[in-house]
């Protein structure tokens, strides 16, 4: 299933576009089997789901590479970013897998994702990574749904149109940009007036998001764990 003709305008106005059927459900199932193995939990025993969220790293197994490189996605990338301006993904990650579990996960604050390491400081410190006005290192934020995600299944919350204000906020910072730590300290209250919606959909859906889109996680109130990847689409070299 391809994007609608007005997808470019939708991305510019809303900050995200939903692409249903971006990759096959069977591929999503193959990926989930690998992820279940690595969680250390028993898929069929909710008593083993003792953490609200488990984060897993990069995956370059064949089903993940297949999910990230479908004709539907390539067509969407060409339309939204431009032919030859983006780099195909050779892996997928990170995976924040959310479980129906009492208590707060502790990672549900509003934010945008940083995209390049600092020139000085510790590159292994996630909060030191930076973002600048031209979104160095990140053409799009991608949300890959590897399980069916309804309103109760901890869908990612997004503030539609928030990318516009973020672009204005980043513009004075120049090429050096700002760190995620600085952005978090300043807060994201200026986007609170934006319409809030949720990234729901069937397994195989991908949300193609502006890199400055303000978004957040939330607790899982459903019955089955939510499997999602949130990699960047990077600019071509």
Steps between C-alpha positions, in 0.01 A plus 500: 500500500650833394473848641221737405573773248490766770760325721761773457251767609388277790857458622558874477181584688457214750861387538428133424350269238355154568592228250289187546628171362854636473635150560330156523335377821686171456831687517381682813425161656846366415657806661286466814615139543862619514415785735301274735804273525722791597263649758551197724123489551256223417254617236233270643554578870409856604648426843841541336416850376638671807635822345296778339755543222794301362735669254684295242770616263573486131382202295639410157334157471341437157137569602594838648692600188205386290259708707711812453550465124166449329387662174226686689754656736745585224223674307402693814860602573545625143180701524561656841880537504599483133661236276866449584480710818448216752698191598343151513496346846708189564352440846218608731506631857456608769198294613316628809274200567218603734323249721166518682648543843393700807697810576651777293776418249687822580571595139184671382611863478448712189811535284653495155776260399857624469693404188876557518775460763671793671837628380607508864379291789400138528336361183371205702292741711165503320405836650808664349390417144382804307247628250533805277284709269570294188460167684852377440503119497123447488265551206199340671401332824344160422260308723477135391205311652590133544180418690142623473482821704171633630428791731561285810824346371738786588499669158753777458333836568575777252424871498383575147664807352754531781789474252431855381564656839802278556654616172458862613652413837805336341561763233705741718726216620679466166695198384615402849140457611408398852534184706210284611593592857458871423169441324371291789601770748314763297194275474242459225212697647488725193353206303232422759234677296548268202242233427602171662449173317631143524704285261259207481468243224545141394832319493679605183407867536774763495465863607730733307560799724673835473820480709384792717162345587444511878393157624486287817447148627225398740412212736351182352137444602420216261546124505786422258849656482567768242791448262631810325826622347589868475802537268597811308501519125842646439610734227713349226873562519 
